[in-house]
Amino acid sequence: MDSTFPRAEGIRNVAIVAHIDHGKTTLIDGIFRAAHVFRDNARVSERFMDSGDLERERGITIRSKHCTVEWQNYRINIVDTPGHADFSGEVERVLSMVDSVLLLVDACEGPMPQTRYVLMRALALGYRPLVIVNKVDRPNASPDDALSRTFDLFLELGATDEQADFPVLYGSGLHGWMVRDLDKDPRNGMDRLFEAIVEHVPAPRADLSAPFLMQVSTLEWSDYIGRIGCGKILQGSIRKGADFLRSAVRWKDPKRTAWEKVSTSPERCVHLWGTRGLERVPLEEASAGDIVWIAGSEEIGIGDTFAAPETPEACLPPLEIEEPTVSMFFLVNSGPFSGQEGKAVTLRQIRERLEREQKTNVALRVEDLGRADGLKVSGRGELHLGILIEEMRREGLELCVSRPEVITRTDEEGNLLEPMEQLVVDVPEEYQGVVIEKLARRKGELTSVAILGTGTLRLEFTIPTRGLIGYRNEFLTDTRGLGIMSSRVIGYDLWRGDVTGRTRGSLVSMDTGEATSYQLENLQPRGVLFVEPGDRIYEGMVVGEHSRGNDLPCNPTKRKAATNIRSATKETTVVLNVPRKMSLDAALEWIADDELVEITPRSIRIRKAVLDAETRKKIERKRQQEEGRTA
């Protein structure tokens, strides 16, 4: 917008961005307490911005959320963003409706991969971030070192002199205090943070006399109202019941060098909301600088422009959203237990749920490739798709999903390209050897090593995305649960060749029935079991991990023959190891190319894509013959 526009001095719009677990949502808890959003005697749970069940269970923010606090006649709109790289699509779109960012950096860990990503996006938009060194009261915290590495990161990302001269606060979001000087300022309250926001975050430019103009940055869906668009009003004002024009835009080419208007349609503002605290409140009118929710159009999309009817030419460029990097097939559950636990099992029901998700999840892609049994779904990573599957499961859907695969590209010269990631690993020194060895097999290249001073090393790698598929559980095993790994997509590069994946086969059931302790005891020496006595088994179901590289057919349902013979060991108690219970995330990482994960509201099973053993043998012989002819 024109820099000559006046500003809405009483409003501040800011997003909180950081790497996962650096304390964004906990900081907002402290801000709410300091701003007295709730009554003093109100019982409020921790991380109340993480309102979803999955967010609370996993301790991560999945979707961006907007809240508002009042402080000394200022209205501060705060956007809480996810810290995991798989949900960075949520970060990209909300940055367009704020005027600056609070960049949180952990005083122990310093800048991490997602810190680099969100800072790069903020600097590209011309924002001058306000840096908060959080968790300074933790053992082994090193605020000065974290700040020094953050400054180096600003310079690496090409920050201007003004951006590199950023204001700094130190504090603890958990205990609710922020200071500008750790040695001199008293450690009580959030007033220093509010003062810094008012002083360093620019007020939104607001020409109240200009025609209404707004761009949609966030979408929500209501079964009663339909699509709801959220964004910052850039100029003018709008009243509830007023007419406006909705213009949809798109990029002309994959390189995003030019864009075009797709359609323009007249709409009406049927519902208008603002935010006060965490609550969405109905408004009669809103003006430039406000972040509002508008409903009334049936087809609202991310990046759509809302404009006054008298300015049909008004149109803003599309928002830049990174493309998906991982895909998998969502298939109808064709197993013998299909329909016994879920209430939605057909392809039509799966398609309807995915289409509804696509209306609000901007980083998701759903493709119908003509298969009668399923759809291809693409996202930003395994966790991104895993969260969607878990939500569908809790809604009563049954489905099968295939192993995640990376989405490749071809450059102008015909070379095959694949997504690459920057991987940062913190491991105790005694485990560095096995980690480096395993990642080297997966085509990872070690780029730097840093000593953190606490018996821990920080290793940085460049590795193909497919090299990380199925590695997380193996990494935790190799480091005895003491390692920390995080990654982010950094672009596409030449195909690195075959990656060594799972080195062990599967124990595959040959029969249908209930698992017996008698037979499971005999199977224990052959590998690690996934089932226990009494579990229902069917032919083609994977019941364990074989200790060798090949698949082993077995019959876990076999019962001990009843005879009249008595022996001294007849009443010996069967001793079974505790089975490995596969979670959804672990199952998605573990399965091979010819296996599926069967997901129902109450069960997670691993099965072969082709259940019949004889059919699998025929397919394997045919594949070997084709490979022989090709060779």
C-alpha positions as CSV (number, residue, x, y, z in Angstrom):
1,M,0.0,0.0,0.0
2,D,1.0,3.6,-0.5
3,S,3.4,4.7,2.3
4,T,1.5,8.1,2.5
5,F,-1.5,6.4,4.1
6,P,-2.1,7.2,7.7
7,R,-1.7,4.5,10.3
8,A,-4.2,3.0,12.7
9,E,-2.1,4.0,15.8
10,G,-4.1,2.0,18.3
11,I,-3.6,-1.4,16.6
12,R,-0.6,-3.7,16.4
13,N,-0.7,-6.9,14.3
14,V,2.1,-9.4,15.1
15,A,2.9,-13.1,14.6
16,I,4.9,-15.3,16.9
17,V,7.3,-17.5,14.9
18,A,9.9,-20.0,16.1
19,H,11.2,-23.6,15.8
20,I,9.1,-26.3,17.4
21,D,9.2,-26.4,21.2
22,H,10.8,-23.0,21.6
23,G,7.8,-21.8,23.6
24,K,5.4,-19.8,21.3
25,T,2.2,-21.1,22.8
26,T,3.5,-21.0,26.4
27,L,4.5,-17.3,25.8
28,I,0.9,-16.5,24.8
29,D,-0.2,-18.1,28.1
30,G,1.9,-15.5,29.9
31,I,0.7,-12.7,27.7
32,F,-3.0,-13.6,28.5
33,R,-2.3,-13.7,32.2
34,A,-0.5,-10.3,32.1
35,A,-3.3,-8.7,30.0
36,H,-5.9,-10.2,32.4
37,V,-7.8,-11.8,29.6
38,F,-9.4,-14.2,32.1
39,R,-10.7,-13.6,35.6
40,D,-8.2,-13.8,38.3
41,N,-10.0,-16.8,39.9
42,A,-10.6,-18.6,36.5
43,R,-9.2,-22.1,36.1
44,V,-7.2,-22.1,32.8
45,S,-5.3,-25.0,31.4
46,E,-1.8,-24.7,30.1
47,R,-1.3,-24.0,26.4
48,F,-4.9,-23.1,25.9
49,M,-4.2,-21.8,22.4
50,D,-3.7,-25.5,21.5
51,S,-7.4,-26.1,21.5
52,G,-7.5,-29.3,19.4
53,D,-7.2,-32.8,21.0
54,L,-4.3,-33.8,18.8
55,E,-2.5,-30.5,19.6
56,R,-2.8,-31.2,23.3
57,E,-1.8,-34.8,23.1
58,R,1.3,-34.2,20.9
59,G,2.2,-30.9,22.5
60,I,2.5,-29.1,19.2
61,T,0.7,-26.4,17.3
62,I,-0.9,-27.7,14.2
63,R,-3.0,-24.7,12.9
64,S,-2.4,-21.0,13.2
65,K,-4.7,-19.2,15.6
66,H,-5.5,-15.6,16.1
67,C,-6.1,-13.9,19.5
68,T,-6.4,-10.3,20.7
69,V,-5.3,-8.6,23.9
70,E,-5.8,-5.0,25.2
71,W,-3.0,-3.1,26.8
72,Q,-3.0,0.6,27.7
73,N,-5.5,1.6,25.0
74,Y,-3.7,-0.6,22.4
75,R,-5.3,-3.6,20.7
76,I,-2.7,-6.2,19.9
77,N,-3.6,-8.9,17.5
78,I,-1.4,-11.9,17.9
79,V,-1.1,-14.9,15.6
80,D,0.3,-18.2,17.1
81,T,2.0,-20.2,14.3
82,P,3.1,-23.8,14.1
83,G,6.8,-24.5,14.7
84,H,7.0,-27.9,12.8
85,A,8.3,-27.7,9.2
86,D,5.4,-29.9,8.0
87,F,3.0,-27.2,8.9
88,S,5.0,-24.3,7.5
89,G,2.1,-23.6,5.0
90,E,0.2,-22.2,8.0
91,V,3.1,-19.8,8.6
92,E,3.4,-18.6,5.1
93,R,-0.1,-17.4,4.6
94,V,-0.6,-15.6,8.0
95,L,2.5,-13.5,7.6
96,S,0.7,-11.5,5.0
97,M,-1.8,-10.1,7.5
98,V,0.6,-8.9,10.2
99,D,3.1,-6.0,10.3
100,S,6.0,-7.7,12.1
101,V,7.0,-10.9,13.9
102,L,8.2,-11.9,17.3
103,L,11.1,-14.4,16.7
104,L,11.5,-16.7,19.6
105,V,14.9,-18.4,20.1
106,D,15.6,-21.0,22.8
107,A,18.4,-19.9,25.0
108,C,19.8,-23.5,25.1
109,E,19.3,-24.6,21.5
110,G,19.7,-21.3,19.6
111,P,18.4,-21.0,16.0
112,M,17.2,-24.3,14.5
113,P,16.1,-25.2,10.9
114,Q,12.6,-23.8,11.2
115,T,14.0,-20.7,12.8
116,R,15.9,-20.1,9.6
117,Y,12.8,-20.7,7.4
118,V,10.4,-18.4,9.2
119,L,13.0,-15.7,9.6
120,M,13.8,-15.9,5.8
121,R,10.0,-15.4,5.0
122,A,9.8,-12.5,7.4
123,L,12.8,-10.7,6.1
124,A,11.6,-11.2,2.5
125,L,8.4,-9.3,3.4
126,G,10.5,-6.4,4.8
127,Y,9.6,-7.0,8.4
128,R,11.9,-6.0,11.2
129,P,11.6,-8.8,13.7
130,L,11.7,-8.4,17.4
131,V,13.9,-11.2,18.9
132,I,13.0,-12.9,22.1
133,V,15.6,-15.1,23.8
134,N,13.2,-17.5,25.7
135,K,13.9,-20.0,28.5
136,V,16.9,-18.1,29.9
137,D,16.2,-19.6,33.3
138,R,16.8,-23.2,32.1
139,P,19.9,-25.1,33.2
140,N,22.7,-24.9,30.6
141,A,21.0,-21.8,29.0
142,S,23.4,-19.5,27.1
143,P,21.5,-16.4,26.1
144,D,24.5,-14.6,24.8
145,D,25.5,-17.5,22.5
146,A,21.9,-17.9,21.3
147,L,21.8,-14.2,20.5
148,S,25.1,-14.3,18.7
149,R,24.1,-17.2,16.5
150,T,20.8,-15.4,15.8
151,F,22.6,-12.3,14.6
152,D,24.8,-14.5,12.3
153,L,21.6,-16.0,10.9
154,F,20.3,-12.6,10.1
155,L,23.5,-11.8,8.2
156,E,23.4,-15.2,6.3
157,L,19.9,-14.5,5.2
158,G,20.8,-11.1,3.8
159,A,19.1,-8.9,6.3
160,T,19.3,-5.1,5.7
161,D,21.2,-2.9,8.3
162,E,17.9,-1.9,9.8
163,Q,16.6,-5.5,10.1
164,A,19.9,-6.7,11.6
165,D,19.7,-3.9,14.2
166,F,16.8,-5.8,15.9
167,P,15.5,-5.1,19.4
168,V,16.1,-8.0,21.9
169,L,14.2,-9.2,25.0
170,Y,15.1,-12.0,27.4
171,G,12.7,-13.9,29.5
172,S,10.7,-17.0,30.4
173,G,7.3,-17.5,28.8
174,L,6.6,-20.3,31.3
175,H,7.0,-18.0,34.3
176,G,5.6,-14.9,32.7
177,W,8.4,-12.3,32.6
178,M,10.3,-10.4,30.0
179,V,13.2,-8.0,30.4
180,R,15.5,-5.9,28.2
181,D,18.5,-6.3,30.5
182,L,19.0,-9.6,32.3
183,D,21.3,-8.1,34.9
184,K,19.4,-4.8,35.8
185,D,15.7,-5.2,35.0
186,P,13.3,-6.8,37.6
187,R,12.0,-10.2,36.5
188,N,8.2,-9.6,36.9
189,G,5.5,-9.2,34.4
190,M,5.2,-8.8,30.6
191,D,5.2,-5.0,30.5
192,R,8.6,-4.9,28.7
193,L,7.2,-7.1,26.0
194,F,4.1,-5.0,25.5
195,E,6.2,-1.8,25.4
196,A,8.5,-3.3,22.8
197,I,5.6,-4.4,20.6
198,V,4.0,-0.9,20.7
199,E,7.4,0.7,20.1
200,H,8.9,-1.5,17.4
201,V,5.9,-3.1,15.6
202,P,4.6,-0.6,13.1
203,A,0.9,0.3,13.2
204,P,-1.0,-0.9,10.1
205,R,-1.3,1.6,7.3
206,A,-5.0,2.5,7.1
207,D,-6.7,4.8,4.6
208,L,-10.2,4.9,6.0
209,S,-11.5,7.1,3.1
210,A,-10.5,4.6,0.4
211,P,-12.7,1.8,-1.0
212,F,-12.8,-1.4,1.0
213,L,-9.9,-3.8,0.2
214,M,-8.9,-7.1,1.9
215,Q,-7.0,-10.3,1.1
216,V,-8.0,-13.7,2.5
217,S,-5.1,-15.3,4.5
218,T,-6.9,-18.0,6.5
219,L,-9.9,-20.3,5.8
220,E,-12.3,-22.1,8.1
221,W,-15.2,-24.3,7.3
222,S,-18.6,-24.5,9.0
223,D,-21.3,-27.1,8.2
224,Y,-23.9,-24.4,8.8
225,I,-22.3,-21.3,7.2
226,G,-19.8,-22.7,4.7
227,R,-16.4,-21.2,4.1
228,I,-15.2,-18.3,6.3
229,G,-12.3,-16.1,5.2
230,C,-10.0,-14.3,7.5
231,G,-7.6,-11.4,6.7
232,K,-6.5,-7.9,7.5
233,I,-8.5,-5.0,6.0
234,L,-6.0,-3.1,4.0
235,Q,-8.1,0.0,3.4
236,G,-11.6,1.4,3.8
237,S,-14.2,-0.3,6.0
238,I,-17.0,-2.8,5.7
239,R,-20.4,-3.3,7.4
240,K,-22.3,-6.4,8.1
241,G,-24.7,-6.9,5.2
242,A,-22.7,-4.8,2.7
243,D,-21.9,-6.0,-0.8
244,F,-18.4,-6.6,-2.1
245,L,-16.6,-8.2,-5.0
246,R,-14.5,-11.4,-4.7
247,S,-11.7,-11.9,-7.2
248,A,-9.9,-15.2,-7.4
249,V,-6.3,-15.2,-8.8
250,R,-3.7,-17.8,-9.7
251,W,-0.1,-18.1,-10.9
252,K,0.3,-18.4,-14.7
253,D,3.4,-20.7,-14.5
254,P,5.1,-23.0,-12.0
255,K,7.9,-20.5,-11.5
256,R,5.4,-17.9,-10.3
257,T,6.7,-15.1,-12.4
258,A,3.2,-13.8,-13.4
259,W,-0.3,-14.1,-12.2
260,E,-3.8,-13.5,-13.5
261,K,-7.4,-13.0,-12.3
262,V,-9.5,-16.1,-12.8
263,S,-12.9,-14.8,-11.8
264,T,-14.8,-12.0,-10.2
265,S,-18.2,-12.5,-8.5
266,P,-20.5,-10.2,-6.4
267,E,-20.9,-11.3,-2.8
268,R,-22.5,-10.1,0.4
269,C,-21.0,-9.9,3.9
270,V,-23.6,-12.1,5.7
271,H,-21.4,-12.5,8.9
272,L,-18.7,-10.3,10.2
273,W,-16.5,-11.2,13.3
274,G,-13.6,-9.8,15.2
275,T,-11.5,-11.4,18.0
276,R,-11.4,-10.4,21.6
277,G,-9.1,-12.5,23.6
278,L,-9.7,-16.0,22.3
279,E,-13.4,-15.5,21.5
280,R,-14.8,-14.6,18.1
281,V,-17.3,-11.8,18.5
282,P,-19.8,-10.5,16.0
283,L,-19.2,-7.0,14.6
284,E,-21.5,-4.5,12.8
285,E,-18.5,-2.7,11.2
286,A,-14.7,-3.1,10.8
287,S,-12.2,-0.7,9.3
288,A,-8.6,-0.7,8.0
289,G,-6.0,-2.4,10.2
290,D,-8.5,-4.8,11.8
291,I,-8.2,-8.6,11.3
292,V,-11.7,-9.9,10.7
293,W,-13.6,-13.0,9.7
294,I,-16.1,-12.7,6.8
295,A,-18.7,-15.3,5.7
296,G,-21.2,-15.0,2.8
297,S,-19.4,-16.4,-0.3
298,E,-19.7,-20.1,-1.1
299,E,-16.3,-20.2,-2.8
300,I,-13.6,-18.4,-0.8
301,G,-10.0,-19.3,-1.5
302,I,-6.6,-18.5,0.0
303,G,-5.4,-15.3,-1.6
304,D,-8.8,-14.1,-2.8
305,T,-9.3,-10.3,-2.9
306,F,-12.4,-8.7,-1.4
307,A,-13.0,-5.3,-2.8
308,A,-15.7,-2.6,-2.8
309,P,-18.2,-2.9,-5.7
310,E,-17.1,0.4,-7.2
311,T,-13.5,-0.9,-7.7
312,P,-13.9,-4.0,-9.9
313,E,-10.3,-3.6,-11.1
314,A,-8.9,-4.1,-7.5
315,C,-6.9,-7.3,-7.3
316,L,-3.9,-8.4,-5.2
317,P,-1.2,-11.0,-6.2
318,P,-1.7,-14.6,-5.0
319,L,-0.1,-15.6,-1.7
320,E,3.0,-17.8,-2.1
321,I,2.5,-21.3,-0.6
322,E,5.2,-23.9,-1.0
323,E,4.3,-27.0,-2.9
324,P,3.9,-30.5,-1.3
325,T,6.9,-32.8,-1.1
326,V,5.4,-36.1,0.0
327,S,2.4,-38.1,-1.3
328,M,0.6,-41.4,-0.4
329,F,-2.5,-43.2,-1.6
330,F,-5.6,-43.1,0.6
331,L,-7.4,-46.4,-0.3
332,V,-10.7,-48.1,0.7
333,N,-10.2,-50.7,3.4
334,S,-10.5,-54.0,1.5
335,G,-9.5,-56.2,4.5
336,P,-11.8,-59.0,5.9
337,F,-12.5,-56.8,9.0
338,S,-13.7,-53.8,6.9
339,G,-16.7,-52.0,8.3
340,Q,-16.7,-53.7,11.7
341,E,-15.3,-50.6,13.6
342,G,-15.8,-47.6,11.4
343,K,-19.0,-46.0,10.1
344,A,-17.6,-44.5,6.9
345,V,-15.8,-47.0,4.7
346,T,-16.6,-46.1,1.0
347,L,-14.5,-44.1,-1.4
348,R,-17.2,-41.5,-1.7
349,Q,-17.0,-40.8,2.0
350,I,-13.2,-40.6,2.0
351,R,-13.3,-38.3,-1.0
352,E,-15.9,-36.0,0.7
353,R,-13.7,-35.7,3.8
354,L,-10.6,-35.0,1.8
355,E,-12.4,-32.3,-0.2
356,R,-13.6,-30.7,3.0
357,E,-10.1,-30.7,4.4
358,Q,-8.7,-29.2,1.2
359,K,-11.0,-26.2,1.6
360,T,-9.0,-25.0,4.7
361,N,-5.7,-26.9,4.5
362,V,-3.8,-24.9,1.8
363,A,-0.7,-27.2,1.7
364,L,-2.8,-30.3,0.9
365,R,-3.4,-31.6,-2.7
366,V,-5.9,-34.3,-3.6
367,E,-5.7,-36.0,-7.0
368,D,-8.1,-38.5,-8.6
369,L,-5.9,-40.7,-10.8
370,G,-8.7,-42.9,-12.0
371,R,-8.2,-45.7,-9.4
372,A,-11.5,-47.2,-8.3
373,D,-10.2,-47.8,-4.8
374,G,-8.5,-44.6,-3.8
375,L,-7.0,-41.1,-4.2
376,K,-3.5,-39.7,-4.2
377,V,-3.0,-37.2,-1.4
378,S,0.1,-34.9,-1.2
379,G,1.3,-32.8,1.7
380,R,4.4,-31.2,3.3
381,G,5.6,-34.3,5.1
382,E,4.8,-37.5,6.9
383,L,3.6,-35.6,10.0
384,H,1.3,-33.4,7.9
385,L,-0.4,-36.3,6.4
386,G,-0.3,-38.4,9.6
387,I,-2.3,-35.7,11.5
388,L,-4.9,-35.7,8.7
389,I,-5.2,-39.5,8.9
390,E,-5.5,-39.4,12.7
391,E,-8.3,-36.8,12.5
392,M,-10.2,-38.9,9.9
393,R,-9.8,-42.0,12.1
394,R,-11.3,-40.2,15.1
395,E,-14.2,-39.1,13.0
396,G,-15.1,-42.8,12.3
397,L,-13.5,-43.3,8.9
398,E,-11.8,-46.6,7.9
399,L,-9.1,-46.6,5.2
400,C,-5.8,-48.0,4.1
401,V,-2.8,-45.8,3.3
402,S,0.4,-46.6,1.3
403,R,4.0,-45.9,2.2
404,P,4.9,-42.1,1.8
405,E,6.7,-41.3,-1.4
406,V,8.6,-38.1,-2.4
407,I,7.3,-35.9,-5.2
408,T,10.0,-35.6,-7.9
409,R,10.5,-33.0,-10.6
410,T,12.4,-32.8,-13.9
411,D,14.5,-29.8,-14.9
412,E,14.8,-28.2,-18.3
413,E,17.6,-30.6,-19.2
414,G,15.7,-33.7,-18.3
415,N,17.4,-34.4,-15.0
416,L,15.4,-36.0,-12.2
417,L,15.2,-33.8,-9.1
418,E,14.1,-34.7,-5.6
419,P,13.3,-32.6,-2.5
420,M,16.3,-32.1,-0.2
421,E,16.2,-31.2,3.5
422,Q,18.5,-29.6,6.0
423,L,18.8,-32.0,9.0
424,V,20.0,-30.9,12.4
425,V,20.8,-33.6,14.9
426,D,21.8,-33.2,18.6
427,V,23.3,-36.4,19.9
428,P,25.5,-37.4,22.8
429,E,29.1,-37.9,21.7
430,E,29.1,-41.7,22.1
431,Y,26.3,-42.1,19.5
432,Q,27.7,-39.9,16.8
433,G,29.3,-42.8,14.9
434,V,26.2,-44.8,14.4
435,V,24.1,-41.7,13.5
436,I,26.6,-40.6,10.8
437,E,26.9,-44.1,9.4
438,K,23.1,-44.6,9.2
439,L,22.6,-41.2,7.5
440,A,25.4,-41.8,5.1
441,R,23.6,-45.0,3.9
442,R,20.5,-42.8,3.3
443,K,22.6,-40.4,1.1
444,G,23.0,-37.8,3.9
445,E,26.1,-35.5,3.6
446,L,27.6,-34.1,6.8
447,T,28.0,-30.3,6.4
448,S,29.0,-29.2,9.9
449,V,29.8,-30.3,13.4
450,A,29.5,-28.2,16.5
451,I,30.3,-29.0,20.2
452,L,27.5,-27.8,22.5
453,G,29.6,-28.1,25.6
454,T,27.4,-30.5,27.5
455,G,28.7,-33.7,26.1
456,T,26.5,-33.2,23.1
457,L,27.3,-32.6,19.4
458,R,25.2,-30.8,16.9
459,L,25.5,-32.4,13.4
460,E,24.1,-30.8,10.3
461,F,23.3,-32.8,7.2
462,T,21.9,-32.3,3.7
463,I,19.8,-35.3,2.9
464,P,17.0,-36.3,0.5
465,T,13.5,-36.3,2.0
466,R,13.1,-40.0,1.1
467,G,16.2,-40.7,3.2
468,L,14.4,-39.5,6.3
469,I,11.3,-41.6,5.7
470,G,11.3,-44.4,8.3
471,Y,14.4,-43.1,10.1
472,R,13.0,-41.4,13.2
473,N,12.3,-44.5,15.2
474,E,15.6,-46.0,14.2
475,F,17.3,-42.8,15.3
476,L,15.7,-42.8,18.7
477,T,16.7,-46.5,19.2
478,D,20.3,-45.8,18.2
479,T,20.6,-42.8,20.6
480,R,18.7,-44.5,23.5
481,G,16.1,-41.8,23.2
482,L,18.5,-39.0,24.0
483,G,18.9,-37.6,20.4
484,I,16.9,-34.7,19.0
485,M,16.5,-34.3,15.2
486,S,14.7,-31.6,13.2
487,S,14.6,-30.8,9.5
488,R,13.2,-28.5,6.9
489,V,12.9,-28.7,3.1
490,I,15.5,-26.4,1.4
491,G,14.7,-27.1,-2.3
492,Y,15.2,-29.6,-5.0
493,D,18.5,-31.2,-6.2
494,L,19.6,-34.0,-8.5
495,W,18.5,-37.5,-7.6
496,R,21.0,-39.1,-5.2
497,G,20.5,-42.7,-6.2
498,D,19.0,-45.7,-4.3
499,V,18.6,-45.3,-0.6
500,T,19.0,-48.2,1.8
501,G,15.8,-48.5,3.7
502,R,14.4,-51.2,6.0
503,T,16.7,-54.1,6.2
504,R,14.4,-56.6,7.8
505,G,11.4,-58.4,6.4
506,S,7.9,-59.1,7.8
507,L,6.2,-62.0,9.6
508,V,3.1,-62.5,7.5
509,S,0.1,-64.5,8.7
510,M,-1.1,-67.4,6.5
511,D,-4.5,-67.9,8.2
512,T,-7.4,-66.0,9.8
513,G,-8.4,-66.3,13.5
514,E,-7.2,-65.3,17.0
515,A,-3.5,-65.3,17.9
516,T,-2.6,-68.0,20.4
517,S,0.1,-67.9,23.1
518,Y,1.2,-71.4,22.0
519,Q,2.2,-70.3,18.5
520,L,3.4,-66.8,19.4
521,E,5.9,-68.4,21.8
522,N,7.3,-70.4,18.8
523,L,7.4,-67.2,16.7
524,Q,9.3,-65.1,19.2
525,P,12.8,-66.3,18.2
526,R,12.1,-65.3,14.6
527,G,11.7,-61.6,15.2
528,V,9.7,-58.9,17.1
529,L,6.0,-59.4,17.4
530,F,3.3,-56.8,16.9
531,V,0.4,-58.8,18.3
532,E,-0.5,-60.6,21.6
533,P,-2.7,-63.6,22.4
534,G,-6.3,-63.0,21.6
535,D,-5.7,-60.4,18.9
536,R,-7.7,-61.0,15.7
537,I,-5.5,-61.9,12.7
538,Y,-6.3,-62.4,9.0
539,E,-4.4,-63.8,6.1
540,G,-1.9,-61.3,4.7
541,M,-1.7,-59.3,7.9
542,V,1.8,-58.5,9.2
543,V,2.2,-59.7,12.7
544,G,5.8,-58.9,13.4
545,E,9.2,-57.9,12.1
546,H,11.4,-60.8,10.8
547,S,15.0,-60.9,12.1
548,R,16.2,-61.4,8.5
549,G,15.7,-59.5,5.3
550,N,13.0,-61.7,3.8
551,D,9.3,-62.1,4.5
552,L,8.4,-65.2,6.6
553,P,4.9,-66.8,6.2
554,C,3.6,-68.0,9.6
555,N,0.4,-69.1,11.3
556,P,0.0,-67.3,14.7
557,T,-3.5,-68.7,15.1
558,K,-2.4,-72.4,15.4
559,R,-3.5,-74.1,18.6
560,K,-1.8,-76.8,20.6
561,A,-3.2,-80.3,19.8
562,A,-5.2,-81.8,22.6
563,T,-3.9,-85.3,23.6
564,N,-4.2,-87.7,26.6
565,I,-0.4,-87.6,27.1
566,R,0.7,-86.0,30.4
567,S,4.2,-84.7,31.0
568,A,6.0,-83.0,33.8
569,T,6.1,-79.7,31.8
570,K,2.5,-79.7,30.8
571,E,1.5,-76.8,33.1
572,T,4.6,-74.7,32.3
573,T,3.6,-71.0,31.9
574,V,4.1,-69.5,28.5
575,V,6.4,-66.4,28.7
576,L,6.0,-63.9,26.0
577,N,7.9,-60.7,25.4
578,V,5.9,-57.4,25.4
579,P,4.8,-56.9,21.7
580,R,5.8,-53.7,19.9
581,K,2.5,-51.7,19.6
582,M,2.8,-49.7,16.3
583,S,1.4,-46.2,16.5
584,L,0.2,-44.6,13.3
585,D,3.4,-42.6,12.8
586,A,5.6,-45.6,13.5
587,A,3.6,-47.8,11.1
588,L,3.8,-45.2,8.3
589,E,7.6,-45.1,8.8
590,W,8.0,-48.9,9.0
591,I,6.0,-50.3,6.1
592,A,7.6,-51.4,2.8
593,D,6.4,-50.6,-0.7
594,D,4.2,-53.7,-0.9
595,E,2.5,-53.0,2.4
596,L,-0.4,-50.8,3.7
597,V,-1.4,-49.5,7.0
598,E,-5.0,-50.3,7.8
599,I,-6.6,-47.6,10.0
600,T,-9.9,-47.9,11.8
601,P,-11.3,-45.9,14.8
602,R,-10.0,-48.6,17.2
603,S,-7.1,-50.4,15.5
604,I,-3.9,-49.8,13.6
605,R,-2.9,-52.9,11.5
606,I,-0.1,-53.5,9.0
607,R,-1.0,-55.7,6.0
608,K,0.3,-56.7,2.6
609,A,-1.3,-54.8,-0.3
610,V,-2.2,-58.2,-1.8
611,L,-3.5,-60.5,0.9
612,D,-3.4,-63.8,-0.9
613,A,0.0,-65.5,-0.6
614,E,-0.1,-67.3,-4.0
615,T,-1.1,-64.0,-5.8
616,R,1.9,-62.3,-4.2
617,K,4.2,-65.0,-5.4
618,K,2.9,-64.7,-9.0
619,I,3.4,-60.9,-8.9
620,E,6.9,-61.3,-7.5
621,R,7.8,-63.8,-10.3
622,K,6.4,-61.6,-12.9
623,R,8.4,-58.6,-11.5
624,Q,11.7,-60.7,-11.5
625,Q,11.0,-61.8,-15.1
626,E,10.5,-58.2,-16.3
627,E,13.7,-57.1,-14.5
628,G,15.6,-59.9,-16.2
629,R,14.3,-58.9,-19.6
630,T,15.2,-55.3,-18.9
631,A,18.7,-56.3,-17.8
